[in-house]
């Protein structure tokens, strides 16, 4: 069980550490809200969505993707379009300076966090394809220990991101760092979109 737990922690960290739209959104909510607790809707929604995806992956959904390759191709095509849109949105957005605009309300936080978590095929393929496939080498309690460890990493990471965002938000009253972060994130997401497009074309 210890081996499965360590494996899941390292694997989940490898997947969640790269800067992506989900991470950027949670971080930005921490930076733009006046208090940490006001960013909790984004943190909780992102954590719940990852929990759902990881649970489905460990439960065997990855086997479906392996049997129906056309479904993977559809996800790649949709993911490319989704990431291109998100890259364009982030590139054009500017982080709000203190007092410049109203922070995002809880309902909108939850909707946006759910969309960047569940409508991002790249995240789905990572979770289901990588975590799900890796969990198949374990059985019974070990497999679910693997899943629980991966879920725990997600929750701890999102809480840490929002906390880091809150600390940066206190120092970045003009929103300059947030704007630069958005543009860097847009370039990274654009690269992921091209990577997905290449995977789609080579798999046809």
N, C-alpha and C positions, 0 to 999 in steps of 0.2 A: 504493500500500500504506500509506503514511503517513496518508493521509486516512481510510482504513478503520480504522486503528488508533486514531487520535484520536477518530473517531466512536464506536467501540466503548467506549473508556475513558470518555468523557463520558456515554454512554447507560447503561453499567453502573453508574457512580457515581450517576446519577440514580435508578436502580432500587433500589440496595442501601443507600443512605444513610438513607432513612426508617426509623424505629424499627419493627421488626416482631418476631414471635415468634422467628424464627430468630436475629436479631441479639441479642435479649435473652437467649436461651439461651446463646449463645457468650460473651457478656459476663459473665453470671452465673457460668458455669463458671470463667472467669478469676478472678472475685472470690472464689469459694468454695473453690477448690483452694489447697492450701498452697504449691504450686510451679506455675510456668507450664507445665512439661512435663506435669503431671497433667491439664491442660485440653486437651492435644493431641488426644485421641480425638474431642472435640466439634469442634475446629477442622478436623481432617482429614476427618471424616465430612461436615461441612457443605460443605467445599471440593470433595470428590469428588462429592457430590450435585449441586452447582451445575455442576460440570464436565460431568456426564452430561446435565443438562437443557439446557445451552448447546450442547453438541455435537449433541444431537438437534434442537434448534431450528435451528441453522445448517445441519444436514443436510437440512432440509426438512419437519420435522414440522409447522411452522406452516401449510404448505399444506393439511394434513389438516384442521386446525381451520377454515380458510377454506372448505373444501368441505363440511364437515359442521357446520352451525351448531348443530344440536341437541346436539352434543358439548360445545360451548362453554357452552350453557345448563345442561347437566348439571354441568359444572365449577363454574359460578357457584353453583348450588344447593348442591352439596356443600361448596364453599368457604365459603359463608355459615354453614352449620352447624358446620363445623370451626373457623372463627374465633370464633364465639359460644362454643364450648366452651373454646377457648384463653383468651379474654378472661375468662371466669368462673373458670378455674383460676388465672390470673395475679392476678386481683383478690383471691382468697382466700388466696394464698400469701404467706408472710413469708420474707424473706431470713434465713438462719441467721447468728447471731452466732458469733464465734470460739469453738470448743469446744462449741457447742450441739448440733450434729448432725454426722454423718459426711458428708464430701463424696461426690458421686455417683461411683460406680465406673465404670471405662472402658466396660464392656459396656453399662451403662444410658445413659451419655453417648451412645454410638454409636447406640443404638436411638432415643433421644429426638431426637437431631440429625437422623437420617434421617427420622423421622416429621414433624418440623416443616419439613423441606426438600421431601420427596417427596409428603406427604399434604396439603400446603397448596396448593389449586388456585389461589389468588391468585398465589403465586410461580410456579406452572406457567404461568399465563396471561401473567404479566409476561415470563417468560423466553422462552417459545415464541412468544407473540403479539407482543411488542415487539422483543426481540432477534432472533428468528427472521425476522420480517417485514422488519426493517431490514437484515438481512444479505442479503436477496434482491436488493438493488441492486448487489451485488458478485458477481464470478464467480471461480472457480478459487482461486488463491493468495490473492487479496485477501479473499475470503469467509472463508477459514480463518485469515487474519491477524486479521480482525475477531473471529472466535470466540476465538482465542488471547488477544487483548487483553482481552476480556470475562472470560474464565476467570481471567486473571492478576489482574484487579481484585478478583474474589471472594476469591481466596486471600490476597492482601495485606490486604484488609479484615478477614477473619476473624482473621488473626494479630494485626492491630492491635487489634481488639475485645477479644480475650482478654488481650492485654498491658495495655490500658487497664483492664480488669476487675481484673487482678492488682494494679495500682497502687492502684485504689480500694479493693480488698479489704484492703490493708494499713492503710489509713487508717480504714476503716469497720468497726471490730471488733465493733460492736453490730448491724450489719446494717440500720441505719435507712435509709441511702441506697438500698440494694437493695430494701427494701420499697416505698419511694416510687416507685422506677423501675418496679417490677412493676405498681403501680396506674396510673401514667401510660401504660405500655405496654398495659395492659388497655383503657383508654379509646380509645387509638389503634386497636387491633385491633377494638374494637367498632364504631368508625367505618368501618373497612374492611369489616366484615361488613354494615353497613347499605348501604354503597355497592354491594357485590356483590348484595344483595337487590334494590336498585333496578335494577341492570343486568339481573338475571334477569327481573324483571317487565316491563321495557320491551322486552325482546327476544322476549317471547312473542307 
